[in-house]
């Protein structure tokens, strides 16, 4: 027997209870809260004087602009604030401990390559000379066309061919500091040859293969089995090669990627300490190092639990900065070395908060019967046996009742397979089965402890709420790596949620569902939701989706990109729609998979014309079919409500 975590709560519902249930204060970084109307509101991070804005009000504005659900909402102020907090936190810690250099951040474009995101980071980050990390020629071109501030860093990771290197060398002539981080020895001679041929001295970095293992989902990418990075012997080879070509002074940066989404601050401090050892020894070899790049790792607390769990983090942003700055200062002071410029490649922590996926609920399936079926004249004995369970359904015999109803249900299924029970009788048995299970559930809710075998009963009877979205397009990490995202209603939060549910998308795929949530700070198999009201839309939001989800989404069932809306909260307490991008049409997604829209329309026109010739439809019906077909080609790939 185990303690009953589903025991009925006698606390009356309130805004405070809603906050506790959905954990808003813990995962939202204070960007979101609930107002007295029960609406989820977004707080302006730029000024405390501005009134918050209701997400429901923003949704109403979208609908007026004919931007249907689902919509990816971007809040530009939150992106700006994330950049500001990162840079200012490092600056404050640097001043506090007396570190004799500066912090200079770069944003890894791969985390979210969308132009609106990259352009906003470049524009707002200009005051901090916040640069970009690029891993391909396409990302390099995006960086070069977007950065406006000379002195901003461009960190070039990944495989680099001749064209990639030439782009980076020319970027230096434009005033950027473009570092080629050597990750494999094959790119070293190309960098040397191209720089000598063009007469441009390169900025070179080396990526050391870290042995420090970190915890969390991406821990396997750290340590000796890391895909990228140079071993100790390879680092020495680079030093000797550059010496031979009188270019050792070009080696200015050490890159040590600590890991991704690191939940434990101890792992960060340990990794920085190892990085400092590489740094000091390379300096002794004659390298003119002045930058130390610690890669990514700053985690997002998706669960709000402030723990070392892989989907959380047990440290604050200020603690993260202090551990990095203090470790570098203390270690290098002991070696008598100057303090380098500190570089980090925080991407997830910069963009995750800025984006919210909004969608409406289309339908609900309840796993409960409307009424107990009346006894029939020709009831099968097994159905009579099921009814008798209700006569001894008591807490003392709860496990026995559950075992009995399972046994009788299975026996009836077997008889149906052999043709000994018809479909109508099976229907009666299923209705009776669910009635009994719900009676058992009601008894369990009043028990202090329940049998372990019945612990999952509440989840098995949970509703299925069908959301107007594609998991594979908008939340691929939820499907692929079991990523938890905060999910909650964005209105009606002053009402008690009376249903427990899982979420399903509108793809015809059994994997298109979400059945892991964070409720009251704990992982839960169901989400508390409200009863759907007829003729009234019910909206949910999925938060912290700004990192990777747009980039990794796919065209499963040919559901395309959603509508995208960017808003900016203003000082007066309102908001402005600053950008809107209509999602993919059916014609768009068909063209992505090599269909030619013109040919599709032509073939359909020929089919209906042939039907006219054969006398199966009239010419007027033909034109109506063509109009419907062409209108559908231009339509949204998601569910559209009739006007």
DODREN-834108 format. One record per residue (C-alpha): residue in one letter; y, z, x. Coordinates in steps of 0.001 Angstrom, whole numbers, plus 500000, padded with zeros to 6 digits. Example, Ala and Ser with C-alpha at 12.3 -4.5 7.8 and 13.67 -1.06 7.14 Angstrom:
REM DODREN-834108
a495500507800512300 s498940507140513670 
END
This chain:
REM DODREN-834108
x500000500000500000 x503503499194501244 x506990500160500129 x508286497998497303 x511275496014498564 x511598494353495143 x512163497556493157 x514865497105490538 x518339498014491793 x520270500302489478 x523641499646491176 x525926497736488768 x527002494291489935 x530375493980491649 x532231491851494170 x531137494350496825 x527517493875495764 x527943490091495994 x529312490482499509 x526339492620500469 x523783490299498866 x524981487136500578 x526167488843503796 x529483486994503872 x531288489540506038 x528610489305508715 x528138485547509236 x531501484085508172 x533640485380511040 x536113486462508306 x536842482859507342 x535345483348503860 x535420486086501233 x535284486549497441 x538276486869495120 x538507488906491910 x537601485809489841 x534234485635491590 x535123482491493541 x534299482086497204 x537594481646499040 x538537480389502471 x541101482452504348 x543784480756506410 x543053481868509991 x546527480830511151 x548483483310509061 x547614486435507115 x550554485792504779 x549043482666503220 x547041483134500044 x543349482200500357 x542099479009498718 x539148478889496333 x536375476460497235 x535985475791493525 x539627474650493438 x538947472294496344 x535892470944494503 x538013470334491398 x540424468361493564 x537557466295494901 x536331465458491407 x539836464348490403 x539725461949493358 x536318460652492231 x534558462191495214 x531206463174493742 x528728465727495015 x527295466148497556 x530326466502499828 x530655467660503399 x533834469736503472 x535640470172506785 x538351472812507112 x540545471786510041 x542199475193510461 x538832476785511207 x538092474225513924 x541500474880515494 x540971478620515329 x537563478372517021 x539126476500519943 x541999478964520141 x539721482021520063 x537497480657522832 x540367479854525185 x542441482936524404 x539459485285524744 x538732483994528237 x542441484179529141 x542727487787527993 x539614488871529902 x540777487010533031 x544092488883532881 x542346492181532173 x539960492139535165 x542319490406537603 x540305487221537995 x542158484876540329 x541673481578538550 x541507480144535034 x539154479082532281 x538889475443531236 x536580474539528371 x534892471288527455 x533351470281524145 x529942468518524252 x530469465462522062 x526737465303521230 x527050468420519060 x529100466483516505 x530319463008517465 x532240462310514260 x535692460908515025 x537493463459512824 x535946466313514802 x536465464812518263 x540046463767517544 x541000467194516177 x539515468945519220 x541425466608521535 x544686467087519663 x544607470853519163 x542847471533522476 x545486469654524457 x547514472849524902 x544528474338526743 x543536471113528555 x540286471393526630 x538128468456527694 x534816466845526821 x531240466804528062 x529650463378527727 x526067462252528125 x526297458511527541 x528635455561527973 x529462455617524279 x530509459259524490 x532502458504527641 x534435455797525802 x535061458164522894 x536432460751525320 x538649458290527195 x540107456906523984 x540794460358522531 x541979462693525312 x545727462607525801 x546339465388528313 x546104464633532022 x544182467301533877 x541605467645531110 x538027467718532323 x535387465127531525 x531966466397532544 x529423463566532826 x525865464765532325 x522657462812531727 x521569459534533324 x524401457453534697 x524196453757535523 x526718451696537461 x528905450937534436 x528980454601533437 x530064455585536934 x532775452923537102 x534235454168533813 x534364457695535224 x535955456639538499 x538672454746536658 x539253457786534424 x540321459718537525 x543095457191538103 x544379457952534593 x544869461610535441 x541631463089534125 x539296465096536317 x536015463321535670 x532987465008537233 x529694463214537819 x527091465951537570 x524084464859539616 x520939465649537666 x518537463290539465 x518655462035543020 x518535458399541925 x522169458442540754 x523582459841544009 x523574456559546024 x525087454690543050 x527994457156542900 x528589456883546640 x528364453081546728 x530602452493543663 x533257454965544800 x533400453410548256 x533502449889546816 x536352450739544417 x538165452948546905 x538230455938544550 x537147459371545740 x534783460822543123 x534610464330541742 x530974465351542120 x528988468195540654 x525362469207541028 x523163470719538377 x520903473461539659 x517570474070537950 x517792477652536738 x514792479952536954 x516281482477534537 x514410482266531236 x516358482926528064 x515125484000524662 x515644482172521392 x514435478905519907 x515526476818522904 x514194479210525527 x511526476690526543 x514251474366527871 x515306476934530472 x513560477985533656 x511319475912535925 x510270473568533105 x513826472523532318 x514039468725532019 x517277468420533982 x518519469930537196 x517797469865540903 x515463472154542774 x516615474044545859 x515256471359548205 x516950468630546175 x520272470472546323 x520022470588550102 x519224466864550115 x522425466167548162 x524459468236550618 x522990466399553624 x523409462971551991 x527072463613551234 x527616464888554778 x526200461655556165 x528688459660554092 x531659461948554882 x531894462920551201 x530850466571551132 x534419467484550194 x533830465602546917 x531218468165545884 x533524470423543847 x531475471679540904 x528266473614540377 x526641473132536978 x524176475773535777 x523239475363532127 x522230478821530961 x520587477661527741 x521351476907524091 x522018479390521262 x521294482364523545 x520929485452521323 x520744488134524030 x523749489004526204 x521410490301528916 x520086486756529446 x523620485426529827 x524584487977532476 x521314487389534334 x521857483623534291 x525445483902535545 x524262486106538403 x521742483447539479 x524423480755539196 x526667482749541520 x523927482827544144 x523706479031544065 x527492478826544211 x527909481091547236 x525139479416549250 x526443475907548553 x529854477064549740 x528221478265552957 x526712474790553345 x530229473371553420 x530655472231549810 x534256472484548601 x533326474096545320 x536148475132543030 x534500474851539573 x531493476624538107 x530176475118534867 x527863477445532937 x526974474905530255 x526401476021526677 x524741479101525311 x527379480846523210 x525417481508520038 x526306481425516359 x525115484358514262 x523521482418511404 x521960485524509889 x524828487967510454 x522366490550511782 x523993490948515224 x520555491034516805 x518635489374519632 x516768487290517067 x516891483580517925 x519101482801514900 x521541485595515607 x523342487114518607 x523802490682519790 x527261490256521316 x530832489397520388 x532905486527521779 x534906489016523837 x531731490548525282 x530461487067526152 x533666486311528073 x533694489689529817 x530120489352531035 x530788485912532505 x534135486693534140 x533159490120535469 x529828488909536893 x531434485983538727 x534287488109540079 x532079490971541238 x529461488732542861 x531862486404544670 x534131489250545777 x531140490694547615 x530747487341549383 x534455487054550191 x534726483805548212 x537640482577546123 x537245482621542377 x536415479202540870 x537654477654537643 x535237478790534926 x533951476010532697 x531737476383529642 x530427473709527296 x530536475593524011 x529828473200521180 x527879474981518469 x530251477963518412 x533281475651518240 x532262473366515365 x529623475224513303 x532083477161511144 x534303474227510249 x531868472384507943 x530357473315504576 x527848471230502621 x528665471442498909 x526317470235496181 x525607470733492501 x522361471807490869 x520773469072488754 x517786470824487227 x515758474035487255 x512028474645486879 x511051478122485653 x507523479375486276 x507360481415483134 x506233480647479572 x508690480827476685 x506316482830474424 x502889484405474509 x500477481901472853 x498963483067469573 x495158483510469442 x493367480436468123 x490298480140465905 x488131478569468615 x489255480452471708 x487005480180474710 x485578483484475883 x487427483214479202 x490741483006477355 x489751486072475323 x488989487839478588 x492455486958479898 x494068488443476788 x492129491682477243 x493812492189480619 x496982493168478732 x495147496175477262 x494593497793480670 x497654496499482530 x498884499746484119 x500157500638487623 x496867502354488470 x494899499137487777 x497498496573488856 x495374495070491635 x492379494814489315 x494458493022486672 x495709490531489229 x492211489857490538 x490871489360486997 x493525486892485883 x493034484873489059 x489268484775488514 x489481483683484852 x492102481022485634 x489893479550488390 x486838479544486119 x488763477672483411 x489844475065485963 x486228474499486910 x485201474068483274 x488009471553482787 x486754469508485756 x483281469379484143 x484681468365480744 x483717471644479020 x487339472574478202 x489911470092476926 x493498469650478059 x494988471592475137 x492833474618475853 x493686474424479539 x497366474379478534 x496890477584476535 x495193479249479488 x498008478306481868 x500650479670479504 x498673482887479126 x498198483073482906 x501932482986483568 x502609485496480808 x500238487965482454 x501656487364485920 x505147488110484665 x503892491306483010 x502346492274486362 x505635491442488097 x507535493697485677 x505171496596486408 x505471496044490155 x509260496191489923 x509013499812488767 x506480500922491382 x507490502650494612 x504647501005496506 x502611497918495742 x499331496542497087 x499848494294500104 x497990491443498362 x500656491394495637 x503633491377498000 x504159487641497562 x503917487558493777 x507675487545493179 x508127484579495502 x505260482662493882 x506983482938490501 x510423481969491805 x512362479176490136 x512951475833491784 x516602474772491722 x516984471056492374 x520094470323494424 x521916467012494646 x521434466482498381 x518942465269500966 x517604467893503335 x516725465204505881 x520191463655505857 x522406466754505708 x520289469700506954 x517682468197509292 x517381471372511408 x516284473324508332 x513318470984508032 x512576470274511693 x513024473653513409 x513257476153510515 x516938476764511157 x518434479332508814 x521806478521507268 x523801480851505028 x523471479496501463 x525158480887498363 x526939480013495132 x530640479300495577 x531630480617492131 x530440483044489405 x530103485723492080 x531506488326489696 x528321487828487647 x524974489306488618 x522513486605489759 x519523487083487484 x517189484455488951 x515294484211492238 x514771480662493456 x513936478257496210 x515880475018496642 x514537471480496476 x516455468304497289 x516251464993495406 x514039463163497887 x510485462464496797 x509089464476499686 x507288467796499462 x509058468909502643 x512440468457500978 x512851472128500170 x514432475311501492 x512475478517501083 x513908480737503821 x517204482499503210 x519220485460504434 x519665488063501700 x521199491472502407 x520827490854506130 x517079490183505944 x515082486993505808 x513940486293502261 x511659483696500700 x513949483389497658 x517677483220496964 x519430485143494156 x521101482617491841 x522662482494488394 x521238481098485200 x522455477538484697 x524913477152481824 x524614474023479674 x527318471417480295 x528666473360483275 x528165472409486916 x526758475037489258 x527796474624492888 x526182475937496053 x527472475854499604 x525534475678502855 x527610477108505690 x527738476805509504 x526545473190509355 x529149471673511692 x526819471531514701 x524213468765515026 x523466468261511301 x525532465087510847 x524331463632514124 x520626464272513545 x520472463304509859 x518263460382508870 x517887457889506019 x514806459382504390 x514408457681500983 x517542455742501958 x519887458585501075 x522936457924503233 x525893459866504556 x527579462073501982 x531215461947501011 x533340463761503588 x536596465576502869 x538877467249505408 x541426469755504182 x544132471723505935 x545248475085504606 x549016475403504613 x551272478390505177 x552344478475501525 x548832479346500398 x547781475904499244 x545878473112500910 x546217469420501594 x543599466699501512 x544175465153504927 x541185462820505219 x538473461529502952 x535573459261503749 x533454457896500946 x529738458232501602 x527353455355502105 x526786452946499256 x523346451539498482 x524494448297500068 x525424450194503237 x522066451914503691 x520099448744502936 x522032446945505659 x521144449777508101 x517457448920507668 x517918445176508162 x518349443993504575 x521093441430504008 x523078442387500870 x524091438775500205 x520454437656500273 x519378440556498047 x521932439626495379 x521024435959495647 x517292436614495214 x517893438847492199 x520207436243490642 x517491433617491066 x514909435917489418 x517004436536486307 x517992432854486087 x514306431963486114 x513774434450483276 x516458432627481265 x514718429283481819 x511418430805480693 x513043432150477528 x512365435824478274 x516052436833478308 x519293435286477104 x522142434091479326 x524193437057478107 x521422439482479080 x521200437729482447 x524869438429483147 x524552442041482064 x521611442523484450 x523527440941487330 x526570443126486669 x524419446276486587 x522598445255489755 x525810444487491678 x527459447704490500 x524426449671491698 x524672448027495114 x528173449492495438 x527162452900494068 x526632456254495809 x523096456870497048 x523027460341495448 x522761461374491810 x525851460302489873 x526673461962486592 x527537459599483736 x531243459389482983 
END
